[in-house]
Amino acid sequence: MAAQYDKFKAKNIRMNMKSDESRSKHVLVNVKNLSLGYGDTPLFDKVNIDLREGEALELRGRNGAGKSTLLKILSRITEPT
């Protein structure tokens, strides 16, 4: 099951961070070890994000991969459990 999930995860969600040369010390979003799923279906596991002023976060993935859910958690629309 774990190998199957890793294959699903690799195909369905990608995060890329882009920043300018001068990395700001002002942290906008700091997430450590965030995991979420529905029932026995994991959406993401141990996500870490350190987003600073002047940086951009790119989320790409298939339908149902967890992109919107991640954004809802980051904006506190949905609380992680």
N, C-alpha and C positions, 0 to 999 in steps of 0.2 A: 504494500500500500504506500509506503514512504517513497519508493522509487517512482511509482505512478504519480504521486503528488508533485515530486520534483520535476518530472517531465511536463506536467500540466502547468506548473508555475513558470517554468522556463519559456513556455510558449505563450503565456497569457498576460503577463504583467512585466513591464520594464520601467525602471526609474533612472533618469539621467539628471545630473546636477550640472548647471552651467553657471560660471561666475566670471566676473572681470578679474583683472590681475591683482587688484588691491582687495584682499579679503577683509571684509568688515568684521569688527569684533561684536557688532550688535546682532544678537541672535533673535530671529523672528519665530522660528519653529524648532523645537528640540524634542525628538521622539526617540525613545530607547526601548527595544525589544517588544514592539507592538505586534500582537498576534490576534487574528480574528477569523472566525468561520461560522458557518450555520450548520448545526447538527454535527454530522461526521464529515462535512465538507469544509476543509480549510480554504480560506481566501488568500491569506498571507500569514507568514510566520516570522517573528523576530525582526520586524522592519525597524531600521534606524535612520532617522533623518536629522540633519543639522543644517537648516536653511538660514542663511544670513542675509542681511540687507545687501541688495545689489545682485543676488543670485536668483536663478530661475530653476524650478523643478518641472521636469517633463514626465508625465505619466502616460504610458501607452499600453494598450492591452485589448484583448477581445471582450465582447459582451460577457458580463457576469464574472469578470476576473477580480473585481473588488476595487476598481478605481474610484467610483462614486462613493462607496462605503468608506474608503480611506479619507477622502475629502470631507465627508460628513463627520467623521471622528475628529479630524484636525480642526474643524470649525465648531465642534461641540454640539452639532445637531444630533448626533448619535453618541452615546457614551460607550466606551469599550468595557467589556466585562472580563 
